[in-house]
Amino acid sequence: MNAVAPVGHGSEAVSIAAERRWAIVVGLIIALLVAMMVVTGLHWAAMPPSRVETVDVRTLHLKGEFVESNLGTALGQDGKVTVRLIAQQYSFQPQCIVVPAETPVTFRATATDAIHGFVVGTTNANTMLIPGFVSTFTTSFKKPGEHLMPCHEYCGTGHEAMWARVQVLPSDEFAAKARGEERLSCVPR
Ligand code: CUA
């Protein structure tokens, strides 16, 4: 009987020590996370994004770059490919985007009503769209094919039904299609 009591006390001491160790570990993890938040917060506050481009949502459809006739894919005189699109609850315009493969493509996009976003299939083409701001990035698509382009920011009850398609054409096929067309899209007419 004498042997039992010390063993019981011993295991209680062990479990208290173990709990204390865990409390210290968890406390350190929390302190580390808070420190990361503070450091990144201060870092970003000290270094705002280098380039902010704004656009007036109220006149978006009436004048300037994002009027309906200017949306879609443009092949510039210099051979540069630019895709312009807008997002609104709950669709993208154009609904089907054509781009050439193996060519740098610059996306310029904005939103009219709420925060939206898109990602093109499994490619690295991925951005947020915020009303009043122009989101832009340049990427190139490795091979021809078709991708789904869903909205990936929750934007309201129709969010999950909001998506477009992206058709990646071989570059010669794209060039042939672009000839004589001001703005390209693959929306059926
Ligand atoms: Cu638009 Cu979610």
py3Dmol code that shows the C-alpha trace and the ligand (Angstrom):
import py3Dmol

protein = """\
ATOM      1  CA  MET A   1       0.000   0.000   0.000  1.00  0.00           C
ATOM      2  CA  ASN A   2       2.886   2.288   0.771  1.00  0.00           C
ATOM      3  CA  ALA A   3       4.156   2.058  -2.797  1.00  0.00           C
ATOM      4  CA  VAL A   4       0.849   3.211  -4.342  1.00  0.00           C
ATOM      5  CA  ALA A   5       0.587   6.667  -2.780  1.00  0.00           C
ATOM      6  CA  PRO A   6       3.948   8.077  -3.975  1.00  0.00           C
ATOM      7  CA  VAL A   7       3.253   6.758  -7.501  1.00  0.00           C
ATOM      8  CA  GLY A   8      -0.098   8.595  -7.511  1.00  0.00           C
ATOM      9  CA  HIS A   9       1.517  11.826  -6.335  1.00  0.00           C
ATOM     10  CA  GLY A  10       4.355  11.354  -8.810  1.00  0.00           C
ATOM     11  CA  SER A  11       2.041  11.057 -11.824  1.00  0.00           C
ATOM     12  CA  GLU A  12       0.108  14.154 -10.743  1.00  0.00           C
ATOM     13  CA  ALA A  13       3.343  16.124 -10.579  1.00  0.00           C
ATOM     14  CA  VAL A  14       4.311  14.787 -14.038  1.00  0.00           C
ATOM     15  CA  SER A  15       0.984  15.782 -15.567  1.00  0.00           C
ATOM     16  CA  ILE A  16       1.134  19.266 -14.056  1.00  0.00           C
ATOM     17  CA  ALA A  17       4.639  19.713 -15.467  1.00  0.00           C
ATOM     18  CA  ALA A  18       3.467  18.470 -18.882  1.00  0.00           C
ATOM     19  CA  GLU A  19       0.523  20.878 -18.881  1.00  0.00           C
ATOM     20  CA  ARG A  20       2.786  23.724 -17.897  1.00  0.00           C
ATOM     21  CA  ARG A  21       5.136  22.873 -20.782  1.00  0.00           C
ATOM     22  CA  TRP A  22       2.223  22.855 -23.212  1.00  0.00           C
ATOM     23  CA  ALA A  23       0.914  26.125 -21.855  1.00  0.00           C
ATOM     24  CA  ILE A  24       4.344  27.660 -22.440  1.00  0.00           C
ATOM     25  CA  VAL A  25       4.546  26.214 -25.994  1.00  0.00           C
ATOM     26  CA  VAL A  26       1.046  27.443 -26.879  1.00  0.00           C
ATOM     27  CA  GLY A  27       1.791  30.827 -25.322  1.00  0.00           C
ATOM     28  CA  LEU A  28       4.943  31.102 -27.467  1.00  0.00           C
ATOM     29  CA  ILE A  29       2.998  30.137 -30.607  1.00  0.00           C
ATOM     30  CA  ILE A  30       0.356  32.797 -29.865  1.00  0.00           C
ATOM     31  CA  ALA A  31       3.061  35.374 -29.165  1.00  0.00           C
ATOM     32  CA  LEU A  32       4.783  34.470 -32.452  1.00  0.00           C
ATOM     33  CA  LEU A  33       1.519  34.828 -34.440  1.00  0.00           C
ATOM     34  CA  VAL A  34       0.729  38.181 -32.829  1.00  0.00           C
ATOM     35  CA  ALA A  35       4.287  39.339 -33.539  1.00  0.00           C
ATOM     36  CA  MET A  36       3.899  38.288 -37.193  1.00  0.00           C
ATOM     37  CA  MET A  37       0.648  40.257 -37.455  1.00  0.00           C
ATOM     38  CA  VAL A  38       2.228  43.346 -35.929  1.00  0.00           C
ATOM     39  CA  VAL A  39       5.377  43.145 -38.083  1.00  0.00           C
ATOM     40  CA  THR A  40       3.533  42.538 -41.383  1.00  0.00           C
ATOM     41  CA  GLY A  41       0.962  45.201 -40.503  1.00  0.00           C
ATOM     42  CA  LEU A  42       3.655  47.796 -39.846  1.00  0.00           C
ATOM     43  CA  HIS A  43       5.651  46.645 -42.874  1.00  0.00           C
ATOM     44  CA  TRP A  44       2.678  47.064 -45.252  1.00  0.00           C
ATOM     45  CA  ALA A  45       1.659  50.352 -43.655  1.00  0.00           C
ATOM     46  CA  ALA A  46       5.179  51.614 -44.229  1.00  0.00           C
ATOM     47  CA  MET A  47       5.317  50.287 -47.803  1.00  0.00           C
ATOM     48  CA  PRO A  48       2.004  50.810 -49.602  1.00  0.00           C
ATOM     49  CA  PRO A  49       1.555  49.134 -53.025  1.00  0.00           C
ATOM     50  CA  SER A  50       3.760  50.892 -55.555  1.00  0.00           C
ATOM     51  CA  ARG A  51       1.010  51.438 -58.076  1.00  0.00           C
ATOM     52  CA  VAL A  52      -2.647  52.238 -57.512  1.00  0.00           C
ATOM     53  CA  GLU A  53      -4.889  52.965 -60.481  1.00  0.00           C
ATOM     54  CA  THR A  54      -8.400  54.207 -59.897  1.00  0.00           C
ATOM     55  CA  VAL A  55     -11.464  54.429 -62.106  1.00  0.00           C
ATOM     56  CA  ASP A  56     -14.811  56.151 -61.583  1.00  0.00           C
ATOM     57  CA  VAL A  57     -17.463  53.474 -61.091  1.00  0.00           C
ATOM     58  CA  ARG A  58     -20.309  55.898 -61.898  1.00  0.00           C
ATOM     59  CA  THR A  59     -19.081  56.575 -65.434  1.00  0.00           C
ATOM     60  CA  LEU A  60     -17.496  53.187 -66.096  1.00  0.00           C
ATOM     61  CA  HIS A  61     -20.104  52.124 -68.651  1.00  0.00           C
ATOM     62  CA  LEU A  62     -20.356  55.537 -70.301  1.00  0.00           C
ATOM     63  CA  LYS A  63     -16.828  56.594 -71.143  1.00  0.00           C
ATOM     64  CA  GLY A  64     -13.228  55.567 -70.983  1.00  0.00           C
ATOM     65  CA  GLU A  65     -11.450  52.265 -71.101  1.00  0.00           C
ATOM     66  CA  PHE A  66     -14.214  50.025 -69.784  1.00  0.00           C
ATOM     67  CA  VAL A  67     -17.087  50.918 -72.114  1.00  0.00           C
ATOM     68  CA  GLU A  68     -18.784  47.849 -73.574  1.00  0.00           C
ATOM     69  CA  SER A  69     -17.275  48.235 -77.060  1.00  0.00           C
ATOM     70  CA  ASN A  70     -13.756  48.202 -75.613  1.00  0.00           C
ATOM     71  CA  LEU A  71     -14.137  45.022 -73.528  1.00  0.00           C
ATOM     72  CA  GLY A  72     -12.554  41.790 -74.682  1.00  0.00           C
ATOM     73  CA  THR A  73      -9.136  41.057 -76.133  1.00  0.00           C
ATOM     74  CA  ALA A  74      -7.224  43.703 -78.058  1.00  0.00           C
ATOM     75  CA  LEU A  75      -4.194  43.022 -80.228  1.00  0.00           C
ATOM     76  CA  GLY A  76      -2.192  46.262 -80.300  1.00  0.00           C
ATOM     77  CA  GLN A  77      -0.148  47.625 -83.206  1.00  0.00           C
ATOM     78  CA  ASP A  78       2.939  46.661 -81.248  1.00  0.00           C
ATOM     79  CA  GLY A  79       1.738  43.056 -80.938  1.00  0.00           C
ATOM     80  CA  LYS A  80       0.815  43.426 -77.265  1.00  0.00           C
ATOM     81  CA  VAL A  81      -2.264  41.531 -76.128  1.00  0.00           C
ATOM     82  CA  THR A  82      -4.560  43.209 -73.596  1.00  0.00           C
ATOM     83  CA  VAL A  83      -7.724  41.740 -72.128  1.00  0.00           C
ATOM     84  CA  ARG A  84     -10.198  44.185 -70.622  1.00  0.00           C
ATOM     85  CA  LEU A  85     -13.100  42.907 -68.568  1.00  0.00           C
ATOM     86  CA  ILE A  86     -15.503  43.943 -65.871  1.00  0.00           C
ATOM     87  CA  ALA A  87     -17.131  41.952 -63.107  1.00  0.00           C
ATOM     88  CA  GLN A  88     -20.572  42.643 -61.718  1.00  0.00           C
ATOM     89  CA  GLN A  89     -23.156  40.679 -59.744  1.00  0.00           C
ATOM     90  CA  TYR A  90     -23.179  37.953 -61.103  1.00  0.00           C
ATOM     91  CA  SER A  91     -21.245  37.757 -64.345  1.00  0.00           C
ATOM     92  CA  PHE A  92     -18.113  38.760 -66.152  1.00  0.00           C
ATOM     93  CA  GLN A  93     -18.145  40.746 -69.318  1.00  0.00           C
ATOM     94  CA  PRO A  94     -17.171  39.287 -71.738  1.00  0.00           C
ATOM     95  CA  GLN A  95     -18.395  35.868 -70.635  1.00  0.00           C
ATOM     96  CA  CYS A  96     -15.840  34.121 -72.839  1.00  0.00           C
ATOM     97  CA  ILE A  97     -12.298  35.421 -73.236  1.00  0.00           C
ATOM     98  CA  VAL A  98      -9.895  34.513 -76.070  1.00  0.00           C
ATOM     99  CA  VAL A  99      -6.146  34.668 -75.593  1.00  0.00           C
ATOM    100  CA  PRO A 100      -3.138  33.334 -77.525  1.00  0.00           C
ATOM    101  CA  ALA A 101      -0.893  30.629 -76.066  1.00  0.00           C
ATOM    102  CA  GLU A 102       2.770  31.278 -75.254  1.00  0.00           C
ATOM    103  CA  THR A 103       2.340  35.065 -75.487  1.00  0.00           C
ATOM    104  CA  PRO A 104       2.355  37.628 -72.675  1.00  0.00           C
ATOM    105  CA  VAL A 105      -1.221  38.725 -72.031  1.00  0.00           C
ATOM    106  CA  THR A 106      -2.032  41.747 -69.884  1.00  0.00           C
ATOM    107  CA  PHE A 107      -5.327  41.680 -68.021  1.00  0.00           C
ATOM    108  CA  ARG A 108      -6.990  44.946 -67.034  1.00  0.00           C
ATOM    109  CA  ALA A 109     -10.140  44.528 -65.027  1.00  0.00           C
ATOM    110  CA  THR A 110     -12.404  46.160 -62.499  1.00  0.00           C
ATOM    111  CA  ALA A 111     -15.696  45.597 -60.703  1.00  0.00           C
ATOM    112  CA  THR A 112     -18.824  47.724 -60.789  1.00  0.00           C
ATOM    113  CA  ASP A 113     -20.708  46.828 -57.619  1.00  0.00           C
ATOM    114  CA  ALA A 114     -18.975  44.586 -55.088  1.00  0.00           C
ATOM    115  CA  ILE A 115     -15.637  42.904 -54.550  1.00  0.00           C
ATOM    116  CA  HIS A 116     -15.188  40.075 -57.021  1.00  0.00           C
ATOM    117  CA  GLY A 117     -12.146  38.199 -58.257  1.00  0.00           C
ATOM    118  CA  PHE A 118     -11.161  35.507 -60.669  1.00  0.00           C
ATOM    119  CA  VAL A 119      -8.753  32.693 -61.254  1.00  0.00           C
ATOM    120  CA  VAL A 120      -8.192  31.099 -64.654  1.00  0.00           C
ATOM    121  CA  GLY A 121      -8.302  27.305 -64.338  1.00  0.00           C
ATOM    122  CA  THR A 122      -5.127  25.977 -62.761  1.00  0.00           C
ATOM    123  CA  THR A 123      -2.941  28.792 -64.125  1.00  0.00           C
ATOM    124  CA  ASN A 124      -1.375  31.573 -62.052  1.00  0.00           C
ATOM    125  CA  ALA A 125      -3.800  34.157 -63.493  1.00  0.00           C
ATOM    126  CA  ASN A 126      -5.515  35.247 -60.308  1.00  0.00           C
ATOM    127  CA  THR A 127      -6.675  38.624 -59.022  1.00  0.00           C
ATOM    128  CA  MET A 128      -9.160  40.473 -56.863  1.00  0.00           C
ATOM    129  CA  LEU A 129     -11.460  43.062 -58.459  1.00  0.00           C
ATOM    130  CA  ILE A 130     -12.446  46.043 -56.340  1.00  0.00           C
ATOM    131  CA  PRO A 131     -14.906  48.743 -57.403  1.00  0.00           C
ATOM    132  CA  GLY A 132     -13.044  51.960 -58.176  1.00  0.00           C
ATOM    133  CA  PHE A 133      -9.695  50.274 -58.795  1.00  0.00           C
ATOM    134  CA  VAL A 134      -8.115  48.752 -61.887  1.00  0.00           C
ATOM    135  CA  SER A 135      -6.469  45.373 -61.314  1.00  0.00           C
ATOM    136  CA  THR A 136      -3.788  44.518 -63.797  1.00  0.00           C
ATOM    137  CA  PHE A 137      -1.281  41.733 -64.276  1.00  0.00           C
ATOM    138  CA  THR A 138       0.564  40.073 -67.138  1.00  0.00           C
ATOM    139  CA  THR A 139       0.851  36.352 -67.606  1.00  0.00           C
ATOM    140  CA  SER A 140       1.170  33.849 -70.420  1.00  0.00           C
ATOM    141  CA  PHE A 141      -0.665  30.605 -71.006  1.00  0.00           C
ATOM    142  CA  LYS A 142       1.572  27.651 -71.762  1.00  0.00           C
ATOM    143  CA  LYS A 143      -0.676  25.583 -73.996  1.00  0.00           C
ATOM    144  CA  PRO A 144      -3.923  25.904 -75.965  1.00  0.00           C
ATOM    145  CA  GLY A 145      -7.084  24.730 -74.276  1.00  0.00           C
ATOM    146  CA  GLU A 146     -10.117  25.915 -72.429  1.00  0.00           C
ATOM    147  CA  HIS A 147     -10.317  27.006 -68.799  1.00  0.00           C
ATOM    148  CA  LEU A 148     -13.104  27.881 -66.423  1.00  0.00           C
ATOM    149  CA  MET A 149     -12.766  31.266 -64.783  1.00  0.00           C
ATOM    150  CA  PRO A 150     -14.827  31.371 -61.578  1.00  0.00           C
ATOM    151  CA  CYS A 151     -15.336  34.358 -59.303  1.00  0.00           C
ATOM    152  CA  HIS A 152     -13.384  33.554 -56.145  1.00  0.00           C
ATOM    153  CA  GLU A 153     -14.470  36.342 -53.782  1.00  0.00           C
ATOM    154  CA  TYR A 154     -17.821  35.879 -52.097  1.00  0.00           C
ATOM    155  CA  CYS A 155     -19.939  38.618 -53.702  1.00  0.00           C
ATOM    156  CA  GLY A 156     -23.522  37.720 -52.799  1.00  0.00           C
ATOM    157  CA  THR A 157     -26.174  35.066 -53.247  1.00  0.00           C
ATOM    158  CA  GLY A 158     -25.276  34.444 -56.912  1.00  0.00           C
ATOM    159  CA  HIS A 159     -21.545  34.088 -56.253  1.00  0.00           C
ATOM    160  CA  GLU A 160     -21.279  30.387 -56.998  1.00  0.00           C
ATOM    161  CA  ALA A 161     -22.938  30.831 -60.392  1.00  0.00           C
ATOM    162  CA  MET A 162     -20.554  33.590 -61.425  1.00  0.00           C
ATOM    163  CA  TRP A 163     -17.951  32.413 -63.889  1.00  0.00           C
ATOM    164  CA  ALA A 164     -16.626  32.902 -67.402  1.00  0.00           C
ATOM    165  CA  ARG A 165     -14.610  30.797 -69.831  1.00  0.00           C
ATOM    166  CA  VAL A 166     -11.131  31.390 -71.204  1.00  0.00           C
ATOM    167  CA  GLN A 167     -10.164  29.976 -74.580  1.00  0.00           C
ATOM    168  CA  VAL A 168      -6.425  29.701 -75.161  1.00  0.00           C
ATOM    169  CA  LEU A 169      -5.764  29.468 -78.915  1.00  0.00           C
ATOM    170  CA  PRO A 170      -2.523  28.569 -80.693  1.00  0.00           C
ATOM    171  CA  SER A 171      -0.859  31.931 -81.367  1.00  0.00           C
ATOM    172  CA  ASP A 172      -1.175  31.702 -85.194  1.00  0.00           C
ATOM    173  CA  GLU A 173      -4.876  30.867 -84.896  1.00  0.00           C
ATOM    174  CA  PHE A 174      -5.312  33.825 -82.543  1.00  0.00           C
ATOM    175  CA  ALA A 175      -3.468  36.146 -84.934  1.00  0.00           C
ATOM    176  CA  ALA A 176      -5.745  35.050 -87.805  1.00  0.00           C
ATOM    177  CA  LYS A 177      -8.826  35.621 -85.677  1.00  0.00           C
ATOM    178  CA  ALA A 178      -7.574  39.002 -84.471  1.00  0.00           C
ATOM    179  CA  ARG A 179      -7.040  40.290 -88.007  1.00  0.00           C
ATOM    180  CA  GLY A 180      -9.643  42.899 -88.795  1.00  0.00           C
ATOM    181  CA  GLU A 181     -11.335  42.601 -85.388  1.00  0.00           C
ATOM    182  CA  GLU A 182     -11.180  45.480 -82.950  1.00  0.00           C
ATOM    183  CA  ARG A 183     -12.016  43.480 -79.820  1.00  0.00           C
ATOM    184  CA  LEU A 184     -12.138  39.722 -79.615  1.00  0.00           C
ATOM    185  CA  SER A 185     -14.176  37.409 -77.446  1.00  0.00           C
ATOM    186  CA  CYS A 186     -15.579  33.922 -77.829  1.00  0.00           C
ATOM    187  CA  VAL A 187     -19.095  34.864 -76.737  1.00  0.00           C
ATOM    188  CA  PRO A 188     -21.438  33.222 -79.263  1.00  0.00           C
ATOM    189  CA  ARG A 189     -23.122  35.827 -81.434  1.00  0.00           C
TER     190      ARG A 189
END
"""
ligand_1 = """\
2
CUA
Cu -18.468 37.682 -57.991
Cu -18.214 36.087 -56.281
"""
view = py3Dmol.view(width=600, height=400)
view.addModel(protein, "pdb")
view.setStyle({"model": 0}, {"cartoon": {"style": "trace"}})
view.addModel(ligand_1, "xyz")
view.setStyle({"model": 1}, {"stick": {}})
view.zoomTo()
view.show()
